[in-house]
Amino acid sequence: MVTLKDQRDRIESAKADLASRTTSATSADHLVTVTVDSQNSLVGLKFHTTKYRSMPPGQLSEILIETFERARREMADTVVEVFGPLMDQRADLRAAMTGTTEVDKAFAPLWNEAPSDVFGGRRD
């Protein structure tokens, strides 16, 4: 079973890992590459040609937005990849915090039969 400290350490490690990551996406026409960080902030924009200079503004905006959204989706996948294994342990952690683990269930009859001065009252 995962302890609260272990889970906290794993979360902090995952956060540090994500803080160092970026994800890039390149437009279908190879006009631009957009880079985002783990907070989905735009941290890079690189034009590969000068074609953007003669493009209608609406077309350029559409390409930038689509490419930015693809980079954001890829970063979301990265976040799931990094935090996914931690999410599988939520049930164990929640059980430990609420006293509903198998060990707690096994000892429940003893705790319920113990005098109140042993545990400071019944443990329900």
DSSP file (Angstrom, degrees, kcal/mol; ACC not computed):
  #  RESIDUE AA STRUCTURE BP1 BP2  ACC     N-H-->O    O-->H-N    N-H-->O    O-->H-N    TCO  KAPPA ALPHA  PHI   PSI    X-CA   Y-CA   Z-CA
    1    1 A M              0   0    0      0, 0.0     2,-0.4     0, 0.0    88,-0.0   0.000 360.0 360.0 360.0 143.0    0.0    0.0    0.0
    2    2 A V        -     0   0    0     87,-0.1     2,-0.1     4,-0.0    94,-0.1  -0.651 360.0-138.5 -83.6 131.8    1.2    3.5   -0.8
    3    3 A T     >  -     0   0    0     -2,-0.4     4,-2.6     1,-0.1     5,-0.2  -0.482  23.3-112.0 -84.5 162.2    1.8    5.8    2.1
    4    4 A L  H  > S+     0   0    0      1,-0.2     4,-2.6     2,-0.2     5,-0.2   0.895 119.5  50.9 -59.8 -40.6    0.7    9.4    2.0
    5    5 A K  H  > S+     0   0    0      2,-0.2     4,-2.7     1,-0.2    -1,-0.2   0.919 109.9  49.6 -64.5 -43.3    4.4   10.5    2.1
    6    6 A D  H  > S+     0   0    0      1,-0.2     4,-2.4     2,-0.2    -2,-0.2   0.926 112.3  47.9 -60.1 -44.6    5.2    8.1   -0.8
    7    7 A Q  H  X S+     0   0    0     -4,-2.6     4,-2.4     1,-0.2    -2,-0.2   0.915 111.6  49.7 -64.1 -42.7    2.3    9.5   -2.8
    8    8 A R  H  X S+     0   0    0     -4,-2.6     4,-2.6     1,-0.2    -1,-0.2   0.918 111.1  49.8 -62.0 -43.0    3.3   13.1   -2.1
    9    9 A D  H  X S+     0   0    0     -4,-2.7     4,-2.3     1,-0.2    -2,-0.2   0.904 111.3  48.9 -62.3 -41.4    6.9   12.4   -3.2
   10   10 A R  H  X S+     0   0    0     -4,-2.4     4,-2.4     2,-0.2    -1,-0.2   0.894 111.1  49.9 -66.0 -39.4    5.7   10.8   -6.4
   11   11 A I  H  X S+     0   0    0     -4,-2.4     4,-2.7     2,-0.2    -2,-0.2   0.928 111.3  48.6 -64.5 -44.7    3.5   13.7   -7.1
   12   12 A E  H  X S+     0   0    0     -4,-2.6     4,-2.3     1,-0.2    -2,-0.2   0.897 111.7  49.8 -62.7 -39.8    6.3   16.2   -6.5
   13   13 A S  H  X S+     0   0    0     -4,-2.3     4,-2.4     2,-0.2    -1,-0.2   0.912 111.4  48.6 -64.3 -42.7    8.6   14.1   -8.8
   14   14 A A  H  X S+     0   0    0     -4,-2.4     4,-2.7     2,-0.2    -2,-0.2   0.898 110.6  51.2 -64.4 -40.5    6.0   14.1  -11.5
   15   15 A K  H  X S+     0   0    0     -4,-2.7     4,-2.3     2,-0.2    -2,-0.2   0.916 111.0  47.8 -63.1 -42.2    5.4   17.8  -11.2
   16   16 A A  H  X S+     0   0    0     -4,-2.3     4,-0.9     2,-0.2    -2,-0.2   0.899 111.1  51.7 -65.0 -40.2    9.2   18.4  -11.5
   17   17 A D  H >< S+     0   0    0     -4,-2.4     3,-0.8     1,-0.2     4,-0.3   0.945 112.3  45.4 -60.2 -48.6    9.3   16.1  -14.5
   18   18 A L  H >< S+     0   0    0     -4,-2.7     3,-1.7     1,-0.2    20,-0.4   0.871 104.1  62.7 -64.2 -36.8    6.5   18.0  -16.2
   19   19 A A  H 3< S+     0   0    0     -4,-2.3    -1,-0.2     1,-0.3    -2,-0.2   0.773 104.7  48.8 -60.7 -24.8    8.0   21.4  -15.4
   20   20 A S  T << S+     0   0    0     -4,-0.9    -1,-0.3    -3,-0.8     2,-0.3   0.478  97.7  93.5 -92.9  -2.4   11.0   20.5  -17.5
   21   21 A R    <   +     0   0    0     -3,-1.7    17,-0.8    -4,-0.3     2,-0.3  -0.637  45.3 178.7 -98.2 149.3    9.0   19.3  -20.5
   22   22 A T  E     -A   37   0A   0     -2,-0.3     2,-0.4    15,-0.2    15,-0.2  -0.942  12.7-151.7-134.5 160.6    7.8   21.0  -23.7
   23   23 A T  E     -A   36   0A   0     13,-2.5    13,-2.8    -2,-0.3     2,-0.3  -0.998   8.7-160.5-134.7 139.4    5.9   19.7  -26.6
   24   24 A S  E     -A   35   0A   0     -2,-0.4     2,-0.4    11,-0.2    11,-0.2  -0.894   5.6-170.5-120.6 149.9    6.0   21.0  -30.2
   25   25 A A  E     -A   34   0A   0      9,-2.3     9,-2.9    -2,-0.3     2,-0.4  -0.996  11.4-148.8-136.0 141.3    3.6   20.6  -33.2
   26   26 A T  E     -A   33   0A   0     -2,-0.4     7,-0.2     7,-0.2    -2,-0.0  -0.903  26.7-109.6-111.5 138.5    4.3   21.6  -36.8
   27   27 A S    >   -     0   0    0      5,-2.8     3,-2.0    -2,-0.4    37,-0.0  -0.201  31.1-109.4 -62.6 156.7    1.5   22.7  -39.1
   28   28 A A  T 3  S+     0   0    0      1,-0.3    -1,-0.1     2,-0.1    -2,-0.0   0.822 121.0  48.6 -58.6 -33.0    0.5   20.4  -41.9
   29   29 A D  T 3  S-     0   0    0      3,-0.1    -1,-0.3    34,-0.0    -2,-0.1   0.345 112.1-120.3 -90.3   7.4    2.0   22.7  -44.5
   30   30 A H  S <  S+     0   0    0     -3,-2.0    18,-0.2     2,-0.2    -2,-0.1   0.756  76.2 127.6  60.2  27.6    5.3   22.9  -42.5
   31   31 A L  S    S+     0   0    0      1,-0.2    17,-2.9    17,-0.1    18,-0.8   0.894  71.3   9.4 -76.0 -41.4    4.9   26.7  -42.2
   32   32 A V  E     - B   0  47A   0     15,-0.3    -5,-2.8    16,-0.1     2,-0.4  -0.975  54.7-149.2-145.1 149.8    5.2   26.9  -38.4
   33   33 A T  E     -AB  26  46A   0     13,-2.3    13,-2.6    -2,-0.3     2,-0.4  -0.992  17.4-160.0-120.2 131.0    6.1   25.0  -35.3
   34   34 A V  E     -AB  25  45A   0     -9,-2.9    -9,-2.3    -2,-0.4     2,-0.4  -0.914   3.1-162.6-111.6 134.9    4.5   25.8  -32.0
   35   35 A T  E     -AB  24  44A   0      9,-2.7     8,-2.9    -2,-0.4     9,-1.5  -0.972   7.9-177.1-121.2 132.0    6.0   24.8  -28.7
   36   36 A V  E     -AB  23  42A   0    -13,-2.8   -13,-2.5    -2,-0.4     6,-0.2  -0.891  16.6-135.9-122.5 155.6    4.1   24.8  -25.4
   37   37 A D  E >   -A   22   0A   0      4,-1.8     3,-2.1    -2,-0.3   -15,-0.2  -0.350  44.6 -83.3 -97.2-174.4    5.2   24.0  -21.9
   38   38 A S  T 3  S+     0   0    0    -17,-0.8   -19,-0.1   -20,-0.4   -16,-0.1   0.629 130.2  57.0 -69.2 -12.5    3.4   21.8  -19.3
   39   39 A Q  T 3  S-     0   0    0      2,-0.1    -1,-0.3   -20,-0.1     3,-0.1   0.313 118.1-113.0 -94.6   7.0    1.2   24.8  -18.3
   40   40 A N    <   +     0   0    0     -3,-2.1     2,-0.4     1,-0.3    -2,-0.1   0.750  68.0 148.6  63.5  27.3    0.1   25.1  -22.0
   41   41 A S        -     0   0    0      1,-0.0    -4,-1.8    31,-0.0     2,-0.5  -0.720  56.4-110.8 -87.7 141.2    1.9   28.4  -22.3
   42   42 A L  E     +B   36   0A   0     -2,-0.4    -6,-0.2    -6,-0.2     3,-0.1  -0.605  46.5 162.0 -71.1 120.0    3.3   29.3  -25.7
   43   43 A V  E     +     0   0A   0     -8,-2.9     2,-0.3    -2,-0.5    -7,-0.2   0.435  60.3  28.4-120.2  -5.0    7.1   29.2  -25.3
   44   44 A G  E     +B   35   0A   0     -9,-1.5    -9,-2.7     2,-0.0     2,-0.3  -0.965  47.0 176.8-159.9 141.7    8.1   28.9  -28.9
   45   45 A L  E     +B   34   0A   0     -2,-0.3     2,-0.5   -11,-0.2   -11,-0.2  -0.911  14.1 179.6-145.8 112.7    6.9   29.9  -32.4
   46   46 A K  E     -B   33   0A   0    -13,-2.6   -13,-2.3    -2,-0.3     2,-0.5  -0.961  15.7-154.0-125.6 120.5    9.2   29.2  -35.3
   47   47 A F  E     -B   32   0A   0     -2,-0.5   -15,-0.3   -15,-0.2   -16,-0.1  -0.780   2.8-166.3 -89.5 131.4    8.3   30.0  -38.9
   48   48 A H  S    S+     0   0    0    -17,-2.9     2,-0.3    -2,-0.5   -16,-0.1   0.636  72.1  19.0 -93.4 -16.5   10.1   27.7  -41.4
   49   49 A T  S    S-     0   0    0    -18,-0.8     3,-0.3     0, 0.0   -19,-0.0  -0.849  74.3-117.5-139.4 176.1    9.4   29.8  -44.5
   50   50 A T  S >  S+     0   0    0     -2,-0.3     3,-1.9     1,-0.2     4,-0.4   0.258  82.5 109.2 -99.5  10.8    8.4   33.4  -45.3
   51   51 A K  G >   +     0   0    0      1,-0.3     3,-1.3     2,-0.2     4,-0.4   0.796  64.8  70.8 -55.4 -30.7    5.2   32.2  -46.9
   52   52 A Y  G >  S+     0   0    0     -3,-0.3     3,-0.8     1,-0.3    -1,-0.3   0.754  84.8  69.5 -60.6 -24.4    3.3   33.7  -43.9
   53   53 A R  G <  S+     0   0    0     -3,-1.9    -1,-0.3     1,-0.2    -2,-0.2   0.802 106.1  36.8 -66.1 -29.1    4.1   37.2  -45.2
   54   54 A S  G <  S+     0   0    0     -3,-1.3    -1,-0.2    -4,-0.4    -2,-0.2   0.359  94.7 109.2-105.4   5.3    1.8   36.9  -48.2
   55   55 A M  S <  S-     0   0    0     -3,-0.8    -3,-0.0    -4,-0.4     0, 0.0  -0.525  79.1-104.0 -80.7 147.0   -0.9   34.9  -46.5
   56   56 A P    >>  -     0   0    0      0, 0.0     4,-2.1     0, 0.0     3,-0.6  -0.473  34.3-118.9 -62.0 140.5   -4.3   36.4  -45.7
   57   57 A P  H 3> S+     0   0    0      0, 0.0     4,-2.7     0, 0.0     5,-0.2   0.854 112.0  54.4 -53.2 -39.4   -4.5   37.2  -42.0
   58   58 A G  H 3> S+     0   0    0      2,-0.2     4,-2.2     1,-0.2     5,-0.1   0.888 108.4  48.4 -64.2 -38.8   -7.4   34.8  -41.4
   59   59 A Q  H <> S+     0   0    0     -3,-0.6     4,-2.2     2,-0.2    -1,-0.2   0.916 112.3  48.3 -67.4 -43.3   -5.6   31.9  -43.0
   60   60 A L  H  X S+     0   0    0     -4,-2.1     4,-2.5     1,-0.2    -2,-0.2   0.923 111.6  50.5 -62.4 -44.1   -2.5   32.5  -40.9
   61   61 A S  H  X S+     0   0    0     -4,-2.7     4,-2.8    -5,-0.2     5,-0.2   0.916 109.3  51.2 -59.4 -43.4   -4.6   32.8  -37.7
   62   62 A E  H  X S+     0   0    0     -4,-2.2     4,-2.5     1,-0.2    -1,-0.2   0.908 111.0  47.5 -61.7 -43.2   -6.3   29.5  -38.5
   63   63 A I  H  X S+     0   0    0     -4,-2.2     4,-2.3     2,-0.2     5,-0.2   0.917 113.6  48.0 -64.5 -43.8   -3.0   27.7  -39.1
   64   64 A L  H  X S+     0   0    0     -4,-2.5     4,-2.5     2,-0.2    -2,-0.2   0.926 113.8  46.0 -63.4 -45.3   -1.5   29.1  -35.8
   65   65 A I  H  X S+     0   0    0     -4,-2.8     4,-2.7     2,-0.2    -2,-0.2   0.928 113.6  48.5 -65.6 -44.9   -4.6   28.3  -33.7
   66   66 A E  H  X S+     0   0    0     -4,-2.5     4,-1.9    -5,-0.2    -1,-0.2   0.904 114.5  45.8 -61.9 -41.6   -4.8   24.7  -35.2
   67   67 A T  H  X S+     0   0    0     -4,-2.3     4,-2.2    -5,-0.2    -1,-0.2   0.896 112.5  50.4 -70.2 -39.9   -1.1   24.1  -34.6
   68   68 A F  H  X S+     0   0    0     -4,-2.5     4,-2.3    -5,-0.2    -2,-0.2   0.919 110.1  50.6 -62.4 -43.8   -1.2   25.5  -31.1
   69   69 A E  H  X S+     0   0    0     -4,-2.7     4,-2.3     1,-0.2    -2,-0.2   0.876 108.7  51.8 -64.2 -37.1   -4.2   23.3  -30.2
   70   70 A R  H  X S+     0   0    0     -4,-1.9     4,-2.3     2,-0.2    -1,-0.2   0.912 109.6  49.6 -65.0 -41.8   -2.4   20.2  -31.5
   71   71 A A  H  X S+     0   0    0     -4,-2.2     4,-2.2     1,-0.2    -2,-0.2   0.904 110.5  50.9 -62.9 -40.1    0.6   21.1  -29.3
   72   72 A R  H  X S+     0   0    0     -4,-2.3     4,-2.2     2,-0.2    -2,-0.2   0.907 109.5  49.8 -63.9 -41.7   -1.8   21.5  -26.3
   73   73 A R  H  X S+     0   0    0     -4,-2.3     4,-2.0     2,-0.2    -1,-0.2   0.903 110.0  51.0 -64.0 -40.2   -3.4   18.1  -27.0
   74   74 A E  H  X S+     0   0    0     -4,-2.3     4,-1.7     1,-0.2    -1,-0.2   0.890 109.8  49.7 -64.4 -38.1    0.0   16.5  -27.2
   75   75 A M  H  X S+     0   0    0     -4,-2.2     4,-2.5     2,-0.2    -1,-0.2   0.881 106.8  55.3 -67.4 -36.4    1.0   18.1  -23.9
   76   76 A A  H  X S+     0   0    0     -4,-2.2     4,-2.2     1,-0.2    -2,-0.2   0.902 106.8  50.8 -61.3 -39.8   -2.3   16.8  -22.3
   77   77 A D  H  X S+     0   0    0     -4,-2.0     4,-2.2     2,-0.2    -1,-0.2   0.885 109.1  51.6 -62.7 -38.0   -1.3   13.3  -23.4
   78   78 A T  H  X S+     0   0    0     -4,-1.7     4,-2.4     2,-0.2    -2,-0.2   0.908 107.7  51.6 -64.9 -42.6    2.1   13.8  -21.8
   79   79 A V  H  X S+     0   0    0     -4,-2.5     4,-3.1     1,-0.2     5,-0.3   0.923 110.8  48.0 -60.9 -44.2    0.5   14.9  -18.5
   80   80 A V  H  X S+     0   0    0     -4,-2.2     4,-2.3     1,-0.2    -1,-0.2   0.898 110.8  52.3 -62.6 -40.3   -1.7   11.8  -18.6
   81   81 A E  H  < S+     0   0    0     -4,-2.2    -2,-0.2     2,-0.2    -1,-0.2   0.903 115.8  39.8 -61.6 -42.0    1.4    9.7  -19.3
   82   82 A V  H  < S+     0   0    0     -4,-2.4     4,-0.3     1,-0.2    -2,-0.2   0.914 126.9  32.1 -76.2 -43.9    3.3   11.2  -16.3
   83   83 A F  H >X S+     0   0    0     -4,-3.1     4,-1.7    -5,-0.2     3,-0.7   0.637  96.8  87.4 -90.9 -14.4    0.4   11.3  -13.8
   84   84 A G  H 3X S+     0   0    0     -4,-2.3     4,-1.2    -5,-0.3     3,-0.4   0.907  86.6  51.0 -52.6 -50.3   -1.5    8.2  -15.0
   85   85 A P  H 34 S+     0   0    0      0, 0.0     4,-0.3     0, 0.0    -1,-0.3   0.828 109.5  52.5 -59.8 -29.5    0.5    5.8  -12.9
   86   86 A L  H X4 S+     0   0    0     -3,-0.7     3,-1.2    -4,-0.3    -2,-0.2   0.846 102.4  58.4 -73.5 -32.5   -0.2    7.9   -9.8
   87   87 A M  H >< S+     0   0    0     -4,-1.7     3,-1.6    -3,-0.4     4,-0.3   0.814  94.9  64.7 -68.0 -29.2   -3.9    8.0  -10.5
   88   88 A D  T 3< S+     0   0    0     -4,-1.2     4,-0.3     1,-0.3    -1,-0.3   0.690 100.4  53.6 -65.0 -17.3   -4.1    4.1  -10.3
   89   89 A Q  T <> S+     0   0    0     -3,-1.2     4,-2.3    -4,-0.3    -1,-0.3   0.378  78.1  97.5 -99.3   3.3   -3.1    4.4   -6.6
   90   90 A R  H <> S+     0   0    0     -3,-1.6     4,-3.2     1,-0.2     5,-0.2   0.902  81.3  53.0 -59.4 -42.0   -5.9    6.8   -5.6
   91   91 A A  H  > S+     0   0    0     -4,-0.3     4,-2.5    -3,-0.2    -1,-0.2   0.918 110.3  47.3 -62.6 -43.2   -8.1    4.1   -4.3
   92   92 A D  H  > S+     0   0    0     -4,-0.3     4,-2.2     2,-0.2    -1,-0.2   0.917 114.7  46.7 -62.9 -42.8   -5.3    2.7   -2.0
   93   93 A L  H  X S+     0   0    0     -4,-2.3     4,-2.2     2,-0.2    -2,-0.2   0.926 112.6  48.9 -66.2 -44.8   -4.5    6.2   -0.8
   94   94 A R  H  X S+     0   0    0     -4,-3.2     4,-1.8     1,-0.2    -2,-0.2   0.907 111.0  51.2 -62.0 -41.5   -8.1    7.1   -0.2
   95   95 A A  H  X>S+     0   0    0     -4,-2.5     5,-2.5    -5,-0.2     4,-0.9   0.908 110.2  49.1 -62.5 -42.0   -8.6    3.8    1.7
   96   96 A A  H  <5S+     0   0    0     -4,-2.2     3,-0.3     1,-0.2    -1,-0.2   0.881 111.9  48.7 -65.0 -37.6   -5.6    4.5    3.9
   97   97 A M  H  <5S+     0   0    0     -4,-2.2    -1,-0.2     1,-0.2    -2,-0.2   0.792 117.2  40.7 -73.9 -27.5   -6.8    8.0    4.7
   98   98 A T  H  <5S-     0   0    0     -4,-1.8    -1,-0.2    -5,-0.2    -2,-0.2   0.436 110.4-115.8-101.7  -0.3  -10.4    6.8    5.6
   99   99 A G  T  <5S+     0   0    0     -4,-0.9    -3,-0.2    -3,-0.3    -4,-0.1   0.840  78.5 122.2  73.7  32.8   -9.4    3.7    7.5
  100  100 A T      < +     0   0    0     -5,-2.5    -4,-0.2    -6,-0.2    -5,-0.1   0.022  32.3 125.3-117.7  28.2  -11.0    1.3    5.1
  101  101 A T  S  > S-     0   0    0     -6,-0.5     4,-2.3    -5,-0.1     5,-0.2  -0.318  77.7-103.0 -76.8 169.1   -8.0   -0.9    4.1
  102  102 A E  H  > S+     0   0    0      1,-0.2     4,-2.3     2,-0.2     5,-0.1   0.868 124.4  53.5 -60.2 -36.8   -8.1   -4.7    4.5
  103  103 A V  H  > S+     0   0    0      2,-0.2     4,-2.0     1,-0.2    -1,-0.2   0.925 107.8  49.8 -64.4 -44.4   -5.9   -4.3    7.6
  104  104 A D  H  > S+     0   0    0      1,-0.2     4,-0.9     2,-0.2    -2,-0.2   0.905 111.4  49.4 -60.1 -41.4   -8.4   -1.8    9.1
  105  105 A K  H  < S+     0   0    0     -4,-2.3     3,-0.4     1,-0.2    -1,-0.2   0.896 109.2  52.3 -64.8 -39.8  -11.3   -4.2    8.3
  106  106 A A  H  < S+     0   0    0     -4,-2.3     4,-0.3     1,-0.2    -1,-0.2   0.875 115.6  39.9 -64.7 -37.3   -9.4   -7.2    9.9
  107  107 A F  H  X S+     0   0    0     -4,-2.0     4,-2.3     1,-0.2     3,-0.5   0.521  88.1  96.6 -90.4  -5.8   -8.8   -5.3   13.1
  108  108 A A  H  X S+     0   0    0     -4,-0.9     4,-2.6    -3,-0.4     5,-0.2   0.885  81.2  53.1 -53.9 -45.0  -12.2   -3.6   13.3
  109  109 A P  H  > S+     0   0    0      0, 0.0     4,-1.5     0, 0.0    -1,-0.2   0.900 110.7  48.0 -60.5 -37.5  -13.7   -6.2   15.7
  110  110 A L  H  > S+     0   0    0     -3,-0.5     4,-1.3    -4,-0.3    -2,-0.2   0.924 112.8  47.6 -66.4 -43.8  -10.7   -5.7   18.1
  111  111 A W  H  < S+     0   0    0     -4,-2.3    -1,-0.2     1,-0.2    12,-0.2   0.886 111.9  50.5 -64.8 -37.6  -11.0   -1.9   18.0
  112  112 A N  H  < S+     0   0    0     -4,-2.6    -1,-0.2    -5,-0.2    -2,-0.2   0.808 114.2  44.0 -71.3 -28.2  -14.8   -2.1   18.6
  113  113 A E  H  < S+     0   0    0     -4,-1.5    -1,-0.2    -5,-0.2    -2,-0.2   0.613  91.8 103.5 -90.4 -14.3  -14.4   -4.4   21.6
  114  114 A A  S  < S-     0   0    0     -4,-1.3     5,-0.1    -3,-0.2     7,-0.0  -0.359  84.1 -98.0 -69.9 147.2  -11.5   -2.5   23.2
  115  115 A P    >>  -     0   0    0      0, 0.0     3,-1.9     0, 0.0     4,-0.8  -0.296  35.0-113.0 -60.4 150.9  -12.2   -0.3   26.2
  116  116 A S  H 3>>S+     0   0    0      1,-0.3     5,-1.1     2,-0.2     4,-1.1   0.753 113.8  61.9 -62.4 -25.1  -12.6    3.4   25.3
  117  117 A D  H 345S+     0   0    0      3,-0.2    -1,-0.3     1,-0.2    -3,-0.0   0.639  95.2  63.6 -77.3 -11.5   -9.4    4.4   27.1
  118  118 A V  H <45S+     0   0    0     -3,-1.9    -1,-0.2     1,-0.1    -2,-0.2   0.939 124.4  10.8 -75.9 -48.1   -7.3    2.2   24.8
  119  119 A F  H  <5S-     0   0    0     -4,-0.8    -2,-0.2    -8,-0.1    -1,-0.1   0.331 108.2-103.9-111.4   5.0   -8.0    4.0   21.6
  120  120 A G  T  <5S-     0   0    0     -4,-1.1     2,-0.2    -5,-0.2    -3,-0.2   0.761  90.6 -24.2  76.5  23.8   -9.7    7.1   23.0
  121  121 A G  S   <S-     0   0    0     -5,-1.1    -2,-0.1    -6,-0.3    -7,-0.1  -0.623 102.6 -38.9 126.0 173.4  -13.0    5.8   21.9
  122  122 A R        -     0   0    0     -2,-0.2     2,-0.9     1,-0.1   -10,-0.1  -0.365  49.4-134.4 -69.4 148.8  -14.4    3.4   19.3
  123  123 A R              0   0    0    -15,-0.2   -11,-0.1   -12,-0.2   -12,-0.1  -0.816 360.0 360.0-107.4  91.8  -12.7    3.4   16.0
  124  124 A D              0   0    0     -2,-0.9    -1,-0.2   -13,-0.1    -2,-0.0   0.405 360.0 360.0-103.3 360.0  -15.6    3.4   13.5
